[in-house]
Amino acid sequence: MIRDSIPIKKDDKVKIIAGKDKGKVGKVLKVIKKKNRLLVENINIVKRHTKPNAQNRQGGILESEAPIHWSNVMLMCNKCIEPVRVKKKTLDDGKTVRICTKCSEIIDA
């Protein structure tokens, strides 16, 4: 099922709540909406064996981040300094913002 809006955006600080990297904190590098996945800095590192080619003359084992499903992460609140759920609220000027459910602080990217 593809969800229209993922509550996490690029450059958000998130905590991993499931999987091999559970408990780690990282910054979101990319949001892949079609697959409901996130690319998080230094999380879900995979090794890829490559042959030498024009771009990579030496070849060998390359390490890179693999996407993780957005349901396995929680957004970190800057004020609470812990993972929180998020609710959306429309301000008087019509702008929609994300709000921490614990401390009611506006979460900005």
Long-range contacts (C-beta under 8 A, 24 or more apart in sequence): 2-33, 2-34, 2-36, 3-36, 6-31, 6-33, 6-36, 6-38, 6-70, 7-75, 7-86, 7-88, 7-98, 8-38, 8-70, 8-73, 8-75, 9-109, 10-109, 11-109, 12-75, 12-76, 12-107, 12-109, 13-75, 13-76, 13-78, 14-38, 14-40, 14-73, 14-74, 14-75, 14-76, 14-83, 15-73, 15-74, 15-76, 15-82, 15-83, 16-40, 16-43, 16-68, 16-72, 16-73, 17-72, 17-73, 17-74, 17-83, 18-71, 18-72, 19-44, 19-68, 19-72, 20-44, 21-68, 25-76, 29-65, 31-70, 32-67, 35-67, 36-69, 36-70, 36-71, 37-67, 37-68, 37-69, 37-70, 38-67, 38-68, 38-69, 38-70, 38-73, 39-65, 39-66, 39-67, 39-68, 40-65, 40-68, 40-73, 41-65, 43-68, 44-68, 75-107, 77-102, 77-103, 77-105, 77-107, 78-105, 78-107, 79-103, 79-105, 80-105
